Amino acid sequence: MKKENALVFGFKLAEITTNEFALIDEAFNSGKKVSLGTNVIFGIDEESRAIGIKIKFQYEQSKKPFIVIAATCVFQIQEEVWNSLIDNEAKKIVFPEDFASHLAVLTVGTIRGILHEKTKGSPYNKFILPPINLTDLIKQDVEIDLENLEKAK
């Protein structure tokens, strides 16, 4: 359902990075129950007006990972949109929950493709990322403090 005051954001996918990928054969047993752990991290680059979403998934059995994959998608935001998201008084940038969730959904889809390609021809290819309800992970606007950002060197 569309919210009445939903904003339209101009953005583009600027970069995809596979941060981590591992298959741990000795941790996998085909007869055991599999669980999936998820971690989502947001970050920004002020100079390029970009938001990055790093998502990590771990397929686990008995709390031991046997597939680990993490990737980051960087989205460049139009200048006028970027400026409208900045709260100068609070010295933070605020990405609305719906927009942050949308970017995270795009990142999950990207990771799904990376996982498929990296496991092609292996027994791990049957582990397809299931539909992920990101509203369980992203429950509010994403606020990033502009004063305490780590500067890239």
Residue pairs with C-beta under 8 A, 6 or more apart in sequence:
3 98
6 98
7 96
7 99
9 77
9 78
9 81
9 99
10 77
10 78
10 80
10 81
11 75
11 76
11 77
11 78
11 81
11 103
12 75
12 76
13 73
13 74
13 75
13 106
14 48
14 50
14 74
14 75
14 76
15 52
15 72
15 73
15 74
16 71
16 72
16 73
16 74
16 110
17 71
17 72
17 74
18 69
18 70
18 71
18 114
19 54
19 56
19 70
19 71
19 72
20 56
20 68
20 69
20 70
21 68
21 69
21 70
21 114
21 118
22 65
22 67
22 68
22 69
23 66
23 67
23 119
23 122
23 124
24 64
24 65
24 66
24 67
24 68
25 66
27 61
27 64
27 65
27 66
28 61
28 66
28 124
29 61
30 123
32 61
32 62
33 61
34 59
34 60
34 61
34 127
35 59
35 60
35 61
36 57
36 58
36 59
36 60
36 129
36 130
37 57
37 58
37 60
37 65
38 55
38 56
38 57
38 132
38 137
39 55
39 56
39 70
40 53
40 54
40 55
40 104
40 134
40 137
40 138
41 53
41 54
41 55
42 51
42 52
42 53
42 95
42 100
42 142
42 144
43 51
43 52
43 54
43 144
44 50
44 51
44 52
44 93
44 144
44 149
45 52
45 74
45 152
46 146
46 149
48 76
49 76
49 77
49 78
49 79
49 82
50 74
50 75
50 76
50 77
51 74
51 75
51 77
51 95
51 103
52 72
52 73
52 74
52 75
53 72
53 73
53 75
53 100
53 103
53 104
53 107
54 70
54 71
54 72
55 70
55 71
55 72
55 104
55 107
55 108
55 111
56 68
56 69
56 70
57 67
57 68
57 69
57 70
57 111
57 115
57 129
58 65
58 67
58 68
59 65
59 66
59 67
59 68
59 127
60 66
66 124
67 115
67 119
67 124
67 127
69 111
69 114
69 115
69 118
70 111
71 107
71 110
71 111
71 114
72 107
73 103
73 106
73 107
73 110
75 103
75 106
77 85
82 93
85 93
85 94
85 95
86 92
86 93
86 146
87 93
87 94
91 145
91 146
91 147
92 143
92 144
92 145
92 146
93 143
93 144
93 146
94 141
94 142
94 143
94 144
95 103
95 141
95 142
95 143
95 144
96 141
97 138
97 139
97 140
97 141
97 142
100 138
100 141
100 142
101 134
101 135
101 138
104 134
104 137
104 138
105 132
105 134
108 129
108 132
108 134
111 129
112 128
112 129
115 127
115 128
115 129
116 125
116 128
119 125
119 127
